[in-house]
Amino acid sequence: MAYFNFNPKLTEKIMNDISLLRKSLILLSLFAIMVQLNGQPNYNENIYQQTVLNNTVGKAKNRQIDKTKIEQEYLEKARQNIEQYRKGDASLIFIDSKGNPLKNIAVEINQVSQDFLFGNIAWEITGLGWKDGGLIDKEPYKLDQLNQKFKELFNFAIIPYYWTFYEYKAGNPEWQRREAAIKWYLENDITLKGHPLGWTNSYGTPEWLLKLPADIATDLLKARIYENVIGYKGRVNIWDVVNEPANTVPWEIALKDTTNNDNLRYKGMTIDQIAPWVENAYKWADHANPDGTYILNEFATLAFPEIRERFYQLIKELLRRSTPIKGIGIQAHEPREEWFSPVEMYATFDLYSEFNLPIHITEFMPQSGGKAITGWREGIWTEEAQAECAEQFYTLAFGHPSVVSINWWGLSDRNIWLPGGGLLDEEYNSKPVYDRLMKLIKEDWMTKNVTLKSDKKGFVEFRGFYGKYRVKITKPDGTTCVLNVHLKKEADNHWKFNL
């Protein structure tokens, strides 16, 4: 089932039916988008040509399908999957010191943490920020208040390791700037991921590196991967090792671009050209820590079937080479005003599920800045639209069994890559999207306030979301105690307690 299958004859017919004015408006809109793309480099020309085709074919199909019905069908399937795949059955048996079962034990069960990872990137706490679509050093604003909002909602944080901003001067990586952030997150039981180790964007090739011979620069990339993976082992065990390889030039080509010009970096290369440097990077990371989780991250796969297939073929080739990829990263902010099709989302997830690797939604940020919505829906990106889109996207992603994490790309509109893309306003007040996600993540998708009594066999059972639980026990004499259990996927989840 697919929302859009490329058909040249159909596209030609539709394009011929569109007025010259309509075509001009589309082209002018695309030109405007290209002008404003600063935070992440422009797509190549072929991608934007495909955007025109997608828009025109999509609008023609809009007249033929009932999108509300399709959304309802996919959301219902997602909710069924959530019940089936995100929860497990558990039981507890209570006995006395002689092994006799204890009946009428009052049991109160509350989930205190989740195994699924809901995250956000750590700009402020690591001293980074955004200005005019570009990454800069930036002093944090009311950091304690922002951190409180972070930990109330998220259990996963992404630490930026863009080489250009991590090692301004050769031989002087600024690891100290991240130490306070790492310490705070770990103290608050927040899992960490580093992003990224290798990237042929200008953020991944410091200017000083491009002045060195290619073999020396490559040795330094290898050293960077080993140094960080080994150095942070036990604290940061998840890494986006290579970022956006299917859409960018390989390492050796990037090193020849001494101008550090991203317009030269985002060009289609063959899979055989791309695979070798990516393979090396993952093998270096895995050798440094065989127990780490190493994600291959890519953009535009949700909206563009040809990029989706290209990334698929790259993964297939890398696995053929025994590359130790341990997760597939899907960015979800390109095109930047897109409301993603539920059909194409699941087509993407299903395709990559063939590799039996966990899927990570690595970068998601619908906006609320008043721009026109593109893609599956039409309208304007308001705060309410942002909240509704987020609720739908999170439900669909959480409802696919292969997805293991969802990560937003910035917390507050005060410090955000795409204007209006935060969950909080500039003074850290909750936007509707923050409240909507809070309800989903902390209420709907956690198991709380379960009250039971043990039967004559001392037995109670419940079904809950995977994660850690606090179990309060009240004996018939009124004495209480607290037990901690972890309901895990594919685990026994049956516990016996001697009270």
KENU-683006 format. One record per residue (C-alpha): residue number from 1; x, y, z. Coordinates in steps of 0.02 Angstrom, whole numbers, plus 50000, padded with zeros to 5 digits. Layout:
@k->NUM, c1->X, c2->Y, c3->Z
...
REM end
This chain:
@k->1, c1->50000, c2->50000, c3->50000
@k->2, c1->50077, c2->50165, c3->49949
@k->3, c1->50021, c2->50344, c3->49944
@k->4, c1->50137, c2->50389, c3->49801
@k->5, c1->50213, c2->50277, c3->49669
@k->6, c1->50314, c2->50369, c3->49539
@k->7, c1->50235, c2->50357, c3->49366
@k->8, c1->50317, c2->50466, c3->49232
@k->9, c1->50166, c2->50463, c3->49114
@k->10, c1->50046, c2->50509, c3->49253
@k->11, c1->50161, c2->50647, c3->49312
@k->12, c1->50177, c2->50717, c3->49136
@k->13, c1->49989, c2->50719, c3->49114
@k->14, c1->49961, c2->50805, c3->49281
@k->15, c1->50096, c2->50933, c3->49247
@k->16, c1->50017, c2->50972, c3->49079
@k->17, c1->49850, c2->51000, c3->49165
@k->18, c1->49922, c2->51125, c3->49288
@k->19, c1->49913, c2->51307, c3->49235
@k->20, c1->50071, c2->51405, c3->49199
@k->21, c1->50032, c2->51513, c3->49349
@k->22, c1->50023, c2->51362, c3->49463
@k->23, c1->50189, c2->51298, c3->49399
@k->24, c1->50268, c2->51468, c3->49426
@k->25, c1->50205, c2->51477, c3->49604
@k->26, c1->50276, c2->51306, c3->49644
@k->27, c1->50445, c2->51351, c3->49570
@k->28, c1->50448, c2->51518, c3->49661
@k->29, c1->50405, c2->51430, c3->49825
@k->30, c1->50545, c2->51305, c3->49799
@k->31, c1->50667, c2->51445, c3->49760
@k->32, c1->50617, c2->51533, c3->49921
@k->33, c1->50644, c2->51372, c3->50019
@k->34, c1->50817, c2->51350, c3->49942
@k->35, c1->50865, c2->51527, c3->49988
@k->36, c1->50818, c2->51503, c3->50171
@k->37, c1->50901, c2->51334, c3->50196
@k->38, c1->51052, c2->51377, c3->50302
@k->39, c1->51050, c2->51260, c3->50450
@k->40, c1->51067, c2->51107, c3->50340
@k->41, c1->51135, c2->51117, c3->50162
@k->42, c1->51022, c2->51124, c3->50011
@k->43, c1->50966, c2->50966, c3->49925
@k->44, c1->51035, c2->50937, c3->49753
@k->45, c1->50932, c2->50990, c3->49603
@k->46, c1->50861, c2->50817, c3->49571
@k->47, c1->50783, c2->50811, c3->49744
@k->48, c1->50693, c2->50975, c3->49717
@k->49, c1->50632, c2->50918, c3->49547
@k->50, c1->50561, c2->50767, c3->49635
@k->51, c1->50479, c2->50882, c3->49763
@k->52, c1->50383, c2->50966, c3->49621
@k->53, c1->50327, c2->50797, c3->49557
@k->54, c1->50276, c2->50740, c3->49730
@k->55, c1->50175, c2->50898, c3->49760
@k->56, c1->50082, c2->50891, c3->49595
@k->57, c1->50048, c2->50705, c3->49597
@k->58, c1->50002, c2->50714, c3->49781
@k->59, c1->49875, c2->50852, c3->49752
@k->60, c1->49796, c2->50751, c3->49612
@k->61, c1->49782, c2->50600, c3->49725
@k->62, c1->49711, c2->50706, c3->49865
@k->63, c1->49552, c2->50717, c3->49764
@k->64, c1->49541, c2->50528, c3->49754
@k->65, c1->49572, c2->50470, c3->49932
@k->66, c1->49491, c2->50497, c3->50100
@k->67, c1->49639, c2->50550, c3->50207
@k->68, c1->49540, c2->50557, c3->50368
@k->69, c1->49491, c2->50376, c3->50346
@k->70, c1->49669, c2->50325, c3->50307
@k->71, c1->49735, c2->50416, c3->50460
@k->72, c1->49606, c2->50331, c3->50570
@k->73, c1->49652, c2->50160, c3->50500
@k->74, c1->49838, c2->50186, c3->50529
@k->75, c1->49814, c2->50259, c3->50702
@k->76, c1->49700, c2->50116, c3->50752
@k->77, c1->49831, c2->49991, c3->50691
@k->78, c1->49965, c2->50087, c3->50788
@k->79, c1->49862, c2->50081, c3->50948
@k->80, c1->49836, c2->49894, c3->50927
@k->81, c1->50023, c2->49873, c3->50903
@k->82, c1->50058, c2->49977, c3->51058
@k->83, c1->49953, c2->49859, c3->51161
@k->84, c1->50034, c2->49707, c3->51081
@k->85, c1->50217, c2->49758, c3->51068
@k->86, c1->50246, c2->49892, c3->51200
@k->87, c1->50172, c2->49795, c3->51345
@k->88, c1->50204, c2->49630, c3->51430
@k->89, c1->50122, c2->49515, c3->51557
@k->90, c1->50194, c2->49503, c3->51732
@k->91, c1->50155, c2->49411, c3->51892
@k->92, c1->50209, c2->49416, c3->52074
@k->93, c1->50197, c2->49280, c3->52207
@k->94, c1->50210, c2->49319, c3->52392
@k->95, c1->50263, c2->49188, c3->52518
@k->96, c1->50310, c2->49184, c3->52702
@k->97, c1->50474, c2->49121, c3->52776
@k->98, c1->50410, c2->48942, c3->52769
@k->99, c1->50363, c2->48953, c3->52586
@k->100, c1->50176, c2->48966, c3->52616
@k->101, c1->50077, c2->49080, c3->52501
@k->102, c1->50015, c2->49244, c3->52572
@k->103, c1->49839, c2->49294, c3->52524
@k->104, c1->49754, c2->49464, c3->52539
@k->105, c1->49917, c2->49559, c3->52514
@k->106, c1->49870, c2->49732, c3->52449
@k->107, c1->49977, c2->49778, c3->52300
@k->108, c1->49995, c2->49950, c3->52220
@k->109, c1->50094, c2->49955, c3->52058
@k->110, c1->50165, c2->50112, c3->51977
@k->111, c1->50284, c2->50127, c3->51831
@k->112, c1->50429, c2->50245, c3->51865
@k->113, c1->50528, c2->50235, c3->51702
@k->114, c1->50511, c2->50176, c3->51522
@k->115, c1->50621, c2->50065, c3->51416
@k->116, c1->50571, c2->50153, c3->51256
@k->117, c1->50679, c2->50307, c3->51229
@k->118, c1->50594, c2->50477, c3->51213
@k->119, c1->50726, c2->50610, c3->51188
@k->120, c1->50786, c2->50781, c3->51137
@k->121, c1->50952, c2->50858, c3->51089
@k->122, c1->51055, c2->50949, c3->51221
@k->123, c1->51097, c2->51116, c3->51142
@k->124, c1->51090, c2->51234, c3->51290
@k->125, c1->51174, c2->51128, c3->51423
@k->126, c1->51324, c2->51101, c3->51309
@k->127, c1->51340, c2->51287, c3->51269
@k->128, c1->51277, c2->51280, c3->51090
@k->129, c1->51138, c2->51374, c3->51004
@k->130, c1->51068, c2->51439, c3->50841
@k->131, c1->51072, c2->51604, c3->50750
@k->132, c1->51002, c2->51631, c3->50576
@k->133, c1->50998, c2->51444, c3->50546
@k->134, c1->51180, c2->51417, c3->50594
@k->135, c1->51256, c2->51334, c3->50747
@k->136, c1->51352, c2->51448, c3->50865
@k->137, c1->51422, c2->51453, c3->51041
@k->138, c1->51287, c2->51520, c3->51156
@k->139, c1->51270, c2->51548, c3->51342
@k->140, c1->51120, c2->51455, c3->51412
@k->141, c1->50968, c2->51549, c3->51477
@k->142, c1->50889, c2->51494, c3->51642
@k->143, c1->50968, c2->51323, c3->51626
@k->144, c1->50896, c2->51250, c3->51786
@k->145, c1->50720, c2->51290, c3->51729
@k->146, c1->50752, c2->51216, c3->51557
@k->147, c1->50831, c2->51058, c3->51629
@k->148, c1->50680, c2->51033, c3->51740
@k->149, c1->50566, c2->51038, c3->51588
@k->150, c1->50682, c2->50916, c3->51500
@k->151, c1->50684, c2->50782, c3->51635
@k->152, c1->50497, c2->50794, c3->51666
@k->153, c1->50466, c2->50732, c3->51489
@k->154, c1->50620, c2->50643, c3->51421
@k->155, c1->50729, c2->50494, c3->51467
@k->156, c1->50852, c2->50513, c3->51322
@k->157, c1->50973, c2->50654, c3->51278
@k->158, c1->51081, c2->50682, c3->51124
@k->159, c1->51250, c2->50763, c3->51156
@k->160, c1->51317, c2->50862, c3->51006
@k->161, c1->51490, c2->50811, c3->50946
@k->162, c1->51501, c2->50905, c3->50782
@k->163, c1->51687, c2->50903, c3->50748
@k->164, c1->51695, c2->51086, c3->50693
@k->165, c1->51620, c2->51140, c3->50860
@k->166, c1->51702, c2->51006, c3->50967
@k->167, c1->51881, c2->51039, c3->50914
@k->168, c1->51899, c2->51218, c3->50857
@k->169, c1->52087, c2->51204, c3->50870
@k->170, c1->52179, c2->51048, c3->50815
@k->171, c1->52225, c2->50938, c3->50963
@k->172, c1->52111, c2->51029, c3->51085
@k->173, c1->51941, c2->50942, c3->51090
@k->174, c1->51825, c2->51031, c3->51209
@k->175, c1->51766, c2->50880, c3->51304
@k->176, c1->51758, c2->50980, c3->51466
@k->177, c1->51608, c2->51078, c3->51400
@k->178, c1->51508, c2->50917, c3->51395
@k->179, c1->51559, c2->50846, c3->51562
@k->180, c1->51435, c2->50944, c3->51667
@k->181, c1->51295, c2->50898, c3->51547
@k->182, c1->51340, c2->50713, c3->51547
@k->183, c1->51351, c2->50711, c3->51737
@k->184, c1->51181, c2->50795, c3->51757
@k->185, c1->51093, c2->50680, c3->51634
@k->186, c1->51164, c2->50522, c3->51710
@k->187, c1->51119, c2->50579, c3->51885
@k->188, c1->50940, c2->50596, c3->51823
@k->189, c1->50937, c2->50422, c3->51742
@k->190, c1->50936, c2->50492, c3->51566
@k->191, c1->51016, c2->50384, c3->51431
@k->192, c1->51143, c2->50472, c3->51318
@k->193, c1->51187, c2->50467, c3->51134
@k->194, c1->51329, c2->50557, c3->51045
@k->195, c1->51295, c2->50640, c3->50877
@k->196, c1->51390, c2->50626, c3->50759
@k->197, c1->51566, c2->50556, c3->50745
@k->198, c1->51583, c2->50560, c3->50555
@k->199, c1->51496, c2->50681, c3->50436
@k->200, c1->51554, c2->50757, c3->50272
@k->201, c1->51451, c2->50913, c3->50302
@k->202, c1->51558, c2->51065, c3->50346
@k->203, c1->51508, c2->51038, c3->50529
@k->204, c1->51604, c2->50874, c3->50518
@k->205, c1->51763, c2->50938, c3->50435
@k->206, c1->51847, c2->51079, c3->50532
@k->207, c1->51943, c2->51200, c3->50421
@k->208, c1->52109, c2->51153, c3->50502
@k->209, c1->52079, c2->50971, c3->50454
@k->210, c1->52062, c2->51015, c3->50269
@k->211, c1->52237, c2->51092, c3->50270
@k->212, c1->52315, c2->50924, c3->50310
@k->213, c1->52363, c2->50784, c3->50189
@k->214, c1->52215, c2->50667, c3->50158
@k->215, c1->52297, c2->50517, c3->50241
@k->216, c1->52334, c2->50617, c3->50398
@k->217, c1->52156, c2->50687, c3->50402
@k->218, c1->52088, c2->50509, c3->50388
@k->219, c1->52201, c2->50450, c3->50528
@k->220, c1->52132, c2->50591, c3->50636
@k->221, c1->51953, c2->50537, c3->50597
@k->222, c1->51998, c2->50362, c3->50653
@k->223, c1->52080, c2->50431, c3->50810
@k->224, c1->51926, c2->50540, c3->50845
@k->225, c1->51812, c2->50389, c3->50836
@k->226, c1->51922, c2->50282, c3->50948
@k->227, c1->51953, c2->50422, c3->51072
@k->228, c1->51769, c2->50464, c3->51098
@k->229, c1->51698, c2->50288, c3->51095
@k->230, c1->51830, c2->50225, c3->51218
@k->231, c1->51835, c2->50384, c3->51321
@k->232, c1->51647, c2->50390, c3->51350
@k->233, c1->51619, c2->50202, c3->51365
@k->234, c1->51499, c2->50164, c3->51504
@k->235, c1->51423, c2->50338, c3->51498
@k->236, c1->51388, c2->50367, c3->51314
@k->237, c1->51364, c2->50199, c3->51230
@k->238, c1->51252, c2->50251, c3->51085
@k->239, c1->51325, c2->50346, c3->50937
@k->240, c1->51271, c2->50412, c3->50769
@k->241, c1->51436, c2->50357, c3->50695
@k->242, c1->51405, c2->50423, c3->50519
@k->243, c1->51275, c2->50554, c3->50475
@k->244, c1->51184, c2->50571, c3->50307
@k->245, c1->51299, c2->50462, c3->50201
@k->246, c1->51172, c2->50422, c3->50064
@k->247, c1->51152, c2->50606, c3->50020
@k->248, c1->51330, c2->50669, c3->50041
@k->249, c1->51499, c2->50642, c3->49961
@k->250, c1->51616, c2->50513, c3->50038
@k->251, c1->51757, c2->50562, c3->50155
@k->252, c1->51897, c2->50568, c3->50027
@k->253, c1->51796, c2->50682, c3->49913
@k->254, c1->51752, c2->50800, c3->50055
@k->255, c1->51936, c2->50819, c3->50100
@k->256, c1->51970, c2->50887, c3->49926
@k->257, c1->51845, c2->51029, c3->49955
@k->258, c1->51958, c2->51147, c3->50050
@k->259, c1->51825, c2->51285, c3->50039
@k->260, c1->51716, c2->51184, c3->50159
@k->261, c1->51567, c2->51224, c3->50049
@k->262, c1->51412, c2->51122, c3->50086
@k->263, c1->51342, c2->51154, c3->49914
@k->264, c1->51481, c2->51041, c3->49851
@k->265, c1->51454, c2->50909, c3->49986
@k->266, c1->51273, c2->50861, c3->49950
@k->267, c1->51292, c2->50770, c3->49786
@k->268, c1->51234, c2->50598, c3->49737
@k->269, c1->51374, c2->50469, c3->49731
@k->270, c1->51365, c2->50284, c3->49695
@k->271, c1->51340, c2->50159, c3->49836
@k->272, c1->51510, c2->50084, c3->49796
@k->273, c1->51590, c2->50254, c3->49819
@k->274, c1->51503, c2->50289, c3->49984
@k->275, c1->51515, c2->50119, c3->50069
@k->276, c1->51704, c2->50105, c3->50104
@k->277, c1->51725, c2->50256, c3->50217
@k->278, c1->51564, c2->50217, c3->50310
@k->279, c1->51618, c2->50037, c3->50334
@k->280, c1->51785, c2->50092, c3->50407
@k->281, c1->51704, c2->50213, c3->50529
@k->282, c1->51587, c2->50081, c3->50600
@k->283, c1->51722, c2->49951, c3->50615
@k->284, c1->51832, c2->50073, c3->50709
@k->285, c1->51689, c2->50114, c3->50829
@k->286, c1->51646, c2->49932, c3->50856
@k->287, c1->51827, c2->49886, c3->50887
@k->288, c1->51838, c2->50025, c3->51015
@k->289, c1->51683, c2->49960, c3->51107
@k->290, c1->51599, c2->49801, c3->51042
@k->291, c1->51455, c2->49830, c3->51163
@k->292, c1->51407, c2->50000, c3->51093
@k->293, c1->51254, c2->50041, c3->50987
@k->294, c1->51305, c2->50118, c3->50821
@k->295, c1->51169, c2->50203, c3->50718
@k->296, c1->51175, c2->50251, c3->50534
@k->297, c1->51077, c2->50413, c3->50516
@k->298, c1->50994, c2->50482, c3->50358
@k->299, c1->50871, c2->50618, c3->50305
@k->300, c1->50727, c2->50631, c3->50180
@k->301, c1->50685, c2->50446, c3->50181
@k->302, c1->50506, c2->50475, c3->50241
@k->303, c1->50459, c2->50594, c3->50101
@k->304, c1->50561, c2->50538, c3->49952
@k->305, c1->50545, c2->50356, c3->49895
@k->306, c1->50702, c2->50366, c3->49789
@k->307, c1->50808, c2->50422, c3->49939
@k->308, c1->50725, c2->50289, c3->50045
@k->309, c1->50777, c2->50158, c3->49919
@k->310, c1->50952, c2->50230, c3->49903
@k->311, c1->50977, c2->50221, c3->50092
@k->312, c1->50908, c2->50044, c3->50090
@k->313, c1->51035, c2->49992, c3->49959
@k->314, c1->51176, c2->50073, c3->50058
@k->315, c1->51128, c2->49979, c3->50216
@k->316, c1->51114, c2->49818, c3->50116
@k->317, c1->51288, c2->49842, c3->50045
@k->318, c1->51362, c2->49887, c3->50214
@k->319, c1->51288, c2->49733, c3->50295
@k->320, c1->51356, c2->49628, c3->50152
@k->321, c1->51526, c2->49696, c3->50202
@k->322, c1->51492, c2->49643, c3->50384
@k->323, c1->51485, c2->49824, c3->50441
@k->324, c1->51431, c2->49825, c3->50625
@k->325, c1->51280, c2->49940, c3->50606
@k->326, c1->51168, c2->49915, c3->50757
@k->327, c1->51029, c2->50037, c3->50721
@k->328, c1->50947, c2->50133, c3->50579
@k->329, c1->50919, c2->50320, c3->50604
@k->330, c1->50777, c2->50410, c3->50517
@k->331, c1->50773, c2->50599, c3->50519
@k->332, c1->50599, c2->50674, c3->50509
@k->333, c1->50617, c2->50857, c3->50464
@k->334, c1->50644, c2->50857, c3->50276
@k->335, c1->50556, c2->50937, c3->50186
@k->336, c1->50550, c2->51059, c3->50328
@k->337, c1->50366, c2->51105, c3->50322
@k->338, c1->50309, c2->50926, c3->50288
@k->339, c1->50165, c2->50838, c3->50375
@k->340, c1->50221, c2->50660, c3->50343
@k->341, c1->50104, c2->50535, c3->50263
@k->342, c1->50056, c2->50392, c3->50380
@k->343, c1->50064, c2->50277, c3->50229
@k->344, c1->50240, c2->50329, c3->50183
@k->345, c1->50296, c2->50322, c3->50365
@k->346, c1->50246, c2->50141, c3->50379
@k->347, c1->50313, c2->50101, c3->50206
@k->348, c1->50481, c2->50167, c3->50267
@k->349, c1->50477, c2->50076, c3->50433
@k->350, c1->50422, c2->49913, c3->50351
@k->351, c1->50559, c2->49925, c3->50219
@k->352, c1->50700, c2->49949, c3->50344
@k->353, c1->50626, c2->49818, c3->50461
@k->354, c1->50688, c2->49690, c3->50337
@k->355, c1->50862, c2->49714, c3->50411
@k->356, c1->50805, c2->49663, c3->50586
@k->357, c1->50889, c2->49816, c3->50659
@k->358, c1->50806, c2->49937, c3->50781
@k->359, c1->50743, c2->50098, c3->50702
@k->360, c1->50776, c2->50265, c3->50786
@k->361, c1->50679, c2->50424, c3->50743
@k->362, c1->50828, c2->50536, c3->50766
@k->363, c1->50772, c2->50713, c3->50723
@k->364, c1->50590, c2->50770, c3->50724
@k->365, c1->50526, c2->50949, c3->50739
@k->366, c1->50364, c2->51008, c3->50660
@k->367, c1->50355, c2->51197, c3->50676
@k->368, c1->50229, c2->51325, c3->50737
@k->369, c1->50292, c2->51480, c3->50647
@k->370, c1->50149, c2->51511, c3->50526
@k->371, c1->50221, c2->51432, c3->50370
@k->372, c1->50115, c2->51332, c3->50249
@k->373, c1->50099, c2->51146, c3->50284
@k->374, c1->50160, c2->51035, c3->50143
@k->375, c1->50143, c2->50850, c3->50112
@k->376, c1->50002, c2->50744, c3->50181
@k->377, c1->49897, c2->50887, c3->50251
@k->378, c1->49867, c2->51066, c3->50203
@k->379, c1->49849, c2->51222, c3->50309
@k->380, c1->49962, c2->51330, c3->50417
@k->381, c1->50089, c2->51277, c3->50546
@k->382, c1->50012, c2->51347, c3->50706
@k->383, c1->50045, c2->51288, c3->50884
@k->384, c1->49889, c2->51180, c3->50876
@k->385, c1->49942, c2->51105, c3->50709
@k->386, c1->50114, c2->51069, c3->50781
@k->387, c1->50034, c2->50980, c3->50930
@k->388, c1->49915, c2->50878, c3->50823
@k->389, c1->50053, c2->50828, c3->50703
@k->390, c1->50166, c2->50776, c3->50847
@k->391, c1->50031, c2->50671, c3->50928
@k->392, c1->49996, c2->50581, c3->50764
@k->393, c1->50179, c2->50555, c3->50722
@k->394, c1->50226, c2->50491, c3->50896
@k->395, c1->50077, c2->50373, c3->50900
@k->396, c1->50121, c2->50302, c3->50730
@k->397, c1->50306, c2->50284, c3->50771
@k->398, c1->50277, c2->50212, c3->50946
@k->399, c1->50151, c2->50097, c3->50865
@k->400, c1->50277, c2->50017, c3->50747
@k->401, c1->50367, c2->49872, c3->50830
@k->402, c1->50535, c2->49909, c3->50749
@k->403, c1->50549, c2->50086, c3->50818
@k->404, c1->50645, c2->50100, c3->50983
@k->405, c1->50667, c2->50288, c3->51005
@k->406, c1->50592, c2->50456, c3->50953
@k->407, c1->50697, c2->50612, c3->50969
@k->408, c1->50641, c2->50794, c3->50954
@k->409, c1->50768, c2->50919, c3->50887
@k->410, c1->50770, c2->51062, c3->51011
@k->411, c1->50673, c2->51105, c3->51169
@k->412, c1->50636, c2->51292, c3->51166
@k->413, c1->50596, c2->51421, c3->51032
@k->414, c1->50730, c2->51530, c3->51114
@k->415, c1->50865, c2->51416, c3->51044
@k->416, c1->50803, c2->51318, c3->50894
@k->417, c1->50863, c2->51273, c3->50720
@k->418, c1->50695, c2->51297, c3->50631
@k->419, c1->50593, c2->51444, c3->50701
@k->420, c1->50443, c2->51387, c3->50801
@k->421, c1->50508, c2->51209, c3->50812
@k->422, c1->50523, c2->51202, c3->51001
@k->423, c1->50411, c2->51122, c3->51130
@k->424, c1->50425, c2->51276, c3->51243
@k->425, c1->50411, c2->51460, c3->51203
@k->426, c1->50558, c2->51579, c3->51226
@k->427, c1->50523, c2->51597, c3->51412
@k->428, c1->50506, c2->51407, c3->51434
@k->429, c1->50318, c2->51406, c3->51451
@k->430, c1->50241, c2->51246, c3->51385
@k->431, c1->50170, c2->51255, c3->51210
@k->432, c1->50021, c2->51143, c3->51168
@k->433, c1->50140, c2->51016, c3->51093
@k->434, c1->50235, c2->50994, c3->51257
@k->435, c1->50073, c2->50963, c3->51352
@k->436, c1->50011, c2->50843, c3->51218
@k->437, c1->50172, c2->50741, c3->51224
@k->438, c1->50171, c2->50744, c3->51414
@k->439, c1->49999, c2->50663, c3->51413
@k->440, c1->50051, c2->50531, c3->51287
@k->441, c1->50221, c2->50486, c3->51359
@k->442, c1->50191, c2->50505, c3->51545
@k->443, c1->50007, c2->50459, c3->51558
@k->444, c1->49942, c2->50357, c3->51413
@k->445, c1->50102, c2->50258, c3->51387
@k->446, c1->50144, c2->50220, c3->51568
@k->447, c1->50059, c2->50096, c3->51684
@k->448, c1->50008, c2->50177, c3->51849
@k->449, c1->49891, c2->50158, c3->51996
@k->450, c1->49862, c2->49972, c3->51976
@k->451, c1->49788, c2->49903, c3->52137
@k->452, c1->49774, c2->49716, c3->52167
@k->453, c1->49757, c2->49587, c3->52306
@k->454, c1->49845, c2->49421, c3->52310
@k->455, c1->49737, c2->49266, c3->52297
@k->456, c1->49749, c2->49109, c3->52403
@k->457, c1->49904, c2->49058, c3->52307
@k->458, c1->49987, c2->49225, c3->52347
@k->459, c1->49973, c2->49272, c3->52164
@k->460, c1->49939, c2->49435, c3->52070
@k->461, c1->49962, c2->49475, c3->51887
@k->462, c1->49956, c2->49630, c3->51778
@k->463, c1->49998, c2->49691, c3->51603
@k->464, c1->50103, c2->49847, c3->51585
@k->465, c1->50218, c2->49949, c3->51476
@k->466, c1->50399, c2->49894, c3->51476
@k->467, c1->50502, c2->49984, c3->51606
@k->468, c1->50541, c2->49993, c3->51791
@k->469, c1->50407, c2->49984, c3->51925
@k->470, c1->50383, c2->50027, c3->52108
@k->471, c1->50275, c2->49898, c3->52195
@k->472, c1->50206, c2->49946, c3->52365
@k->473, c1->50153, c2->49799, c3->52474
@k->474, c1->50032, c2->49814, c3->52619
@k->475, c1->50014, c2->49661, c3->52731
@k->476, c1->49853, c2->49619, c3->52822
@k->477, c1->49931, c2->49686, c3->52984
@k->478, c1->49956, c2->49856, c3->52900
@k->479, c1->50145, c2->49848, c3->52882
@k->480, c1->50214, c2->49901, c3->52713
@k->481, c1->50366, c2->49879, c3->52605
@k->482, c1->50420, c2->49933, c3->52431
@k->483, c1->50487, c2->49818, c3->52295
@k->484, c1->50568, c2->49866, c3->52130
@k->485, c1->50544, c2->49763, c3->51973
@k->486, c1->50589, c2->49786, c3->51791
@k->487, c1->50462, c2->49728, c3->51662
@k->488, c1->50570, c2->49687, c3->51510
@k->489, c1->50529, c2->49635, c3->51334
@k->490, c1->50565, c2->49451, c3->51299
@k->491, c1->50603, c2->49417, c3->51483
@k->492, c1->50521, c2->49301, c3->51610
@k->493, c1->50440, c2->49442, c3->51711
@k->494, c1->50379, c2->49326, c3->51849
@k->495, c1->50441, c2->49364, c3->52023
@k->496, c1->50427, c2->49278, c3->52193
@k->497, c1->50451, c2->49377, c3->52353
@k->498, c1->50477, c2->49314, c3->52528
@k->499, c1->50388, c2->49434, c3->52644
REM end
